[in-house]
Amino acid sequence: MNSSAQPRSTSTRSHLRRVRPLLVAAAAIALAGLTTPAVASADVVIKGCTIVANPTYDTHTVCRNMDLSGIDLSEQSDLDYADFTGSNMSGLALSSSLLDQVTFAGVNLSGADFSSRTIFRTDFTDADLTGASFAGSFLADPIAVDASFVEVDLTSTRLIYGDFTNTDFTGATLSGTRFENSTMTGANFSKTIVVPADQQLTSTGPGTVAEWTLPAGLADTVAATECTPASGSAFPAGATTTVRCVVAGGGDTEDANEGEGFGTFTVTVSAYEPPEPPEPPAGSSGSSVGGLFG
């Protein structure tokens, strides 16, 4: 008998019996990996809020009137259509680069970071965004009626077709910011580069003249047009007077905004101190009567 045809030893046959099931299982796993579709990501619960995976218009995250302060959504890539109405989301951390039709109405978003994002049709009505950042972001069709954008960073931010009726932009950073085709009625731009800065003057009399130059505005889209009282007016001594300026939305350009906002600044004049009366001449008694009858 040829040696190559010798029967396998008992130990060899035993080894094959042990290994064969493992090889079959490995092959089955590999085949399953080739033929089975990826399992959809599951919903995640964070601070009692269920973040719905793969949201749709009909099925999405709804977490209203909840305490979600400091919530970390940095690992949630899709928050489209989410409804957070009335919740506290101060210090919100995000990673999603796209937000579409999210409702933040009445939400506390102070200190939230929305920088470098594309945001479509998102509702910020009556939301508190004090100190938040939208630096480098693009916002299309945002609704921010009665919202607080106080001290918000809007550096190099573009906002188009938005409704900013009565939005408070006091102290906001507006370097390189551009508003286009938006409603600005009643928007407050106090303490921004849109209006003159506060003035502190030393009194020169009962009325002290203050003058200023209106800033250039934001890329011809938002600018102060007139102020009351006007530059060159006399301001009372020992008082702080508020000057109110009209902020208009861009004239006749194709990107012109609608409505008029406003901005205020103050002129403070120190108390007036009349000069001391001159000293009488040397040797004079200070009284003509005394000189005649003395």
C-alpha positions as CSV (number, residue, x, y, z in Angstrom):
1,M,0.0,0.0,0.0
2,N,1.3,3.4,-0.9
3,S,2.3,5.4,2.1
4,S,0.4,8.4,0.9
5,A,-2.8,6.4,1.2
6,Q,-2.2,5.3,4.7
7,P,-5.3,5.8,7.0
8,R,-5.2,8.7,9.4
9,S,-4.3,8.0,13.0
10,T,-6.8,8.0,15.7
11,S,-5.4,11.2,17.2
12,T,-5.7,13.0,13.8
13,R,-9.3,11.9,13.3
14,S,-10.1,13.1,16.8
15,H,-8.5,16.5,16.1
16,L,-10.5,17.0,12.9
17,R,-13.7,16.2,14.7
18,R,-13.0,18.9,17.3
19,V,-11.9,21.5,14.7
20,R,-14.5,20.9,12.0
21,P,-17.4,22.5,14.0
22,L,-15.3,25.5,14.7
23,L,-14.5,25.9,11.0
24,V,-18.1,25.6,10.0
25,A,-19.2,28.2,12.6
26,A,-16.5,30.6,11.5
27,A,-17.7,30.2,7.8
28,A,-21.3,30.8,8.8
29,I,-20.3,33.9,10.7
30,A,-18.3,35.2,7.7
31,L,-21.2,34.4,5.4
32,A,-23.7,36.2,7.6
33,G,-21.4,39.2,7.7
34,L,-21.6,39.3,3.9
35,T,-25.3,38.9,3.6
36,T,-26.9,40.4,6.7
37,P,-27.6,44.2,6.5
38,A,-26.3,46.4,9.3
39,V,-28.5,46.6,12.3
40,A,-30.2,50.1,12.7
41,S,-28.9,52.1,15.6
42,A,-31.1,52.0,18.7
43,D,-32.8,54.8,20.6
44,V,-30.8,56.2,23.4
45,V,-32.1,57.6,26.7
46,I,-30.1,60.5,28.1
47,K,-31.2,62.3,31.3
48,G,-34.7,60.7,30.9
49,C,-35.0,62.0,27.3
50,T,-35.3,59.3,24.6
51,I,-33.3,60.3,21.5
52,V,-35.0,58.6,18.6
53,A,-32.7,57.0,16.1
54,N,-33.2,57.7,12.4
55,P,-35.9,60.3,13.0
56,T,-38.7,61.2,10.6
57,Y,-41.3,63.9,10.4
58,D,-43.8,61.5,12.1
59,T,-41.4,59.7,14.5
60,H,-38.8,61.8,16.3
61,T,-37.5,62.9,19.6
62,V,-40.0,64.6,21.9
63,C,-38.7,65.9,25.2
64,R,-40.8,68.8,26.4
65,N,-40.5,70.7,29.7
66,M,-37.6,68.6,31.0
67,D,-34.5,69.5,33.0
68,L,-31.8,68.6,30.5
69,S,-29.2,71.1,31.7
70,G,-25.7,70.2,30.6
71,I,-27.0,67.4,28.4
72,D,-24.3,65.9,26.2
73,L,-25.6,65.1,22.7
74,S,-22.2,65.0,21.2
75,E,-22.6,61.4,20.1
76,Q,-26.1,61.8,18.6
77,S,-25.6,62.5,14.9
78,D,-29.3,63.1,13.9
79,L,-31.7,65.3,15.8
80,D,-33.9,66.3,12.9
81,Y,-37.5,67.2,13.8
82,A,-36.8,66.9,17.6
83,D,-39.1,68.9,19.9
84,F,-37.5,70.2,23.1
85,T,-40.2,72.9,23.8
86,G,-39.9,74.4,27.3
87,S,-36.9,72.4,28.4
88,N,-33.8,73.6,30.2
89,M,-30.8,72.7,27.9
90,S,-28.3,75.2,29.2
91,G,-24.8,74.2,28.4
92,L,-25.9,71.9,25.6
93,A,-23.1,70.0,23.8
94,L,-23.7,69.0,20.2
95,S,-21.8,67.2,17.5
96,S,-24.5,67.0,14.8
97,S,-23.4,69.3,11.9
98,L,-26.9,69.5,10.6
99,L,-30.1,70.5,12.4
100,D,-33.3,70.4,10.4
101,Q,-36.7,71.5,11.8
102,V,-35.8,71.2,15.5
103,T,-38.1,73.0,18.0
104,F,-36.3,74.9,20.7
105,A,-39.3,77.2,21.5
106,G,-39.1,78.5,25.1
107,V,-35.9,76.5,25.8
108,N,-33.0,77.7,28.0
109,L,-30.0,77.3,25.7
110,S,-27.7,79.7,27.5
111,G,-24.1,78.8,26.7
112,A,-25.0,76.3,24.1
113,D,-22.5,75.7,21.2
114,F,-24.1,75.8,17.7
115,S,-20.9,76.9,16.0
116,S,-19.9,75.7,12.5
117,R,-23.3,74.1,11.8
118,T,-26.0,74.2,9.1
119,I,-29.3,74.9,10.7
120,F,-32.6,74.7,8.7
121,R,-36.1,75.8,9.7
122,T,-35.3,75.6,13.4
123,D,-37.6,77.3,15.9
124,F,-36.0,79.4,18.6
125,T,-39.2,81.4,19.5
126,D,-38.9,82.9,23.0
127,A,-35.7,80.8,23.7
128,D,-32.9,82.1,25.9
129,L,-29.6,81.8,24.1
130,T,-27.6,84.1,26.3
131,G,-23.9,83.6,25.7
132,A,-24.4,80.9,23.1
133,S,-22.3,80.6,20.0
134,F,-23.3,80.3,16.3
135,A,-19.8,81.4,15.0
136,G,-19.3,80.3,11.5
137,S,-22.8,78.8,11.1
138,F,-25.4,79.0,8.4
139,L,-29.0,79.5,9.4
140,A,-31.8,79.3,6.9
141,D,-35.4,80.1,7.8
142,P,-34.8,80.4,11.5
143,I,-37.6,81.6,13.7
144,A,-36.4,83.6,16.7
145,V,-39.4,85.8,17.6
146,D,-38.9,87.3,21.1
147,A,-35.7,85.2,21.6
148,S,-32.8,86.4,23.7
149,F,-29.5,86.4,21.7
150,V,-27.8,88.5,24.3
151,E,-24.0,88.3,24.1
152,V,-24.3,85.6,21.5
153,D,-21.3,85.0,19.2
154,L,-22.4,85.4,15.6
155,T,-19.0,85.9,14.2
156,S,-19.0,85.1,10.4
157,T,-22.5,83.8,10.7
158,R,-25.0,84.0,7.8
159,L,-28.7,84.2,8.5
160,I,-31.2,84.1,5.7
161,Y,-35.0,84.3,5.5
162,G,-35.2,84.5,9.3
163,D,-37.9,86.0,11.5
164,F,-36.1,88.1,14.2
165,T,-39.1,90.1,15.3
166,N,-38.3,91.5,18.8
167,T,-35.2,89.4,19.0
168,D,-32.7,90.9,21.6
169,F,-29.2,91.0,20.2
170,T,-27.8,93.2,23.0
171,G,-24.1,92.8,23.3
172,A,-23.9,90.2,20.5
173,T,-20.6,89.8,18.6
174,L,-21.5,90.7,15.0
175,S,-18.1,90.7,13.3
176,G,-18.6,89.4,9.7
177,T,-22.3,88.7,10.4
178,R,-24.7,88.9,7.5
179,F,-28.5,89.0,7.7
180,E,-30.4,88.5,4.4
181,N,-34.1,88.7,3.5
182,S,-35.0,88.6,7.1
183,T,-37.6,90.3,9.3
184,M,-35.9,92.7,11.8
185,T,-39.0,94.5,13.2
186,G,-38.3,95.5,16.9
187,A,-34.9,93.7,17.0
188,N,-32.6,95.2,19.6
189,F,-29.0,95.9,18.6
190,S,-27.8,97.8,21.6
191,K,-24.2,97.5,22.6
192,T,-23.2,96.0,19.3
193,I,-21.1,97.4,16.4
194,V,-24.3,98.5,14.7
195,V,-24.8,101.5,17.0
196,P,-22.4,104.1,18.5
197,A,-20.7,103.3,21.8
198,D,-21.6,104.8,25.1
199,Q,-20.1,108.2,25.8
200,Q,-18.8,109.8,29.1
201,L,-18.3,113.5,28.9
202,T,-17.0,116.2,31.2
203,S,-19.5,119.0,31.6
204,T,-18.7,122.3,29.9
205,G,-21.9,124.0,31.1
206,P,-25.5,123.4,31.8
207,G,-25.7,121.8,28.4
208,T,-22.8,119.8,26.8
209,V,-22.7,119.0,23.1
210,A,-22.1,115.3,22.2
211,E,-21.2,114.1,18.7
212,W,-20.8,110.7,17.0
213,T,-20.6,109.0,13.7
214,L,-23.0,106.2,12.8
215,P,-21.2,102.9,12.2
216,A,-21.0,101.4,8.7
217,G,-23.3,98.4,9.8
218,L,-23.1,94.8,8.7
219,A,-22.1,94.4,5.1
220,D,-24.8,96.8,4.1
221,T,-27.5,94.5,5.4
222,V,-28.2,96.1,8.9
223,A,-27.2,99.6,9.8
224,A,-28.3,102.5,12.1
225,T,-29.8,105.3,10.0
226,E,-30.7,108.0,12.6
227,C,-30.7,108.7,16.3
228,T,-32.7,110.7,18.7
229,P,-31.4,113.0,20.1
230,A,-29.3,113.7,17.1
231,S,-25.5,114.0,17.0
232,G,-24.6,117.6,18.0
233,S,-27.3,118.0,20.5
234,A,-26.7,119.4,24.0
235,F,-27.0,117.0,26.9
236,P,-27.8,118.0,30.5
237,A,-25.1,118.1,33.1
238,G,-25.1,115.5,35.9
239,A,-27.3,113.1,34.0
240,T,-27.3,110.0,31.8
241,T,-29.4,110.3,28.6
242,T,-30.4,107.3,26.5
243,V,-30.1,107.8,22.7
244,R,-32.3,105.6,20.6
245,C,-31.3,104.8,17.0
246,V,-33.3,103.3,14.2
247,V,-31.7,100.2,12.7
248,A,-32.8,99.5,9.2
249,G,-32.4,96.4,7.0
250,G,-30.4,97.1,3.9
251,G,-32.2,99.6,1.6
252,D,-33.0,98.5,-1.9
253,T,-30.6,95.6,-2.3
254,E,-31.9,92.2,-3.4
255,D,-30.9,90.8,0.0
256,A,-32.7,93.6,1.9
257,N,-34.2,92.8,5.3
258,E,-37.7,94.0,6.3
259,G,-38.8,96.1,9.2
260,E,-36.9,98.4,11.5
261,G,-35.1,97.4,14.6
262,F,-33.4,99.7,17.1
263,G,-30.3,100.2,19.2
264,T,-29.6,102.4,22.2
265,F,-26.5,103.9,23.8
266,T,-26.0,106.4,26.6
267,V,-24.4,109.8,26.9
268,T,-23.3,110.6,30.5
269,V,-22.3,114.1,31.4
270,S,-20.6,114.9,34.7
271,A,-22.1,117.4,37.1
272,Y,-21.6,121.0,36.2
273,E,-19.4,123.0,38.6
274,P,-19.6,126.8,38.0
275,P,-16.2,128.5,38.1
276,E,-15.1,130.2,41.3
277,P,-15.7,134.1,41.2
278,P,-12.5,136.0,40.6
279,E,-10.5,137.3,43.6
280,P,-10.9,141.1,44.3
281,P,-7.9,143.3,43.4
282,A,-5.2,143.6,46.0
283,G,-5.8,146.4,48.5
284,S,-9.4,146.5,47.7
285,S,-11.9,146.3,50.6
286,G,-14.2,144.5,48.3
287,S,-16.9,147.1,48.8
288,S,-17.3,150.4,46.9
289,V,-19.5,151.7,49.7
290,G,-16.8,151.0,52.3
291,G,-14.4,153.0,50.2
292,L,-16.5,156.1,50.0
293,F,-17.6,156.3,53.6
294,G,-15.0,154.4,55.4
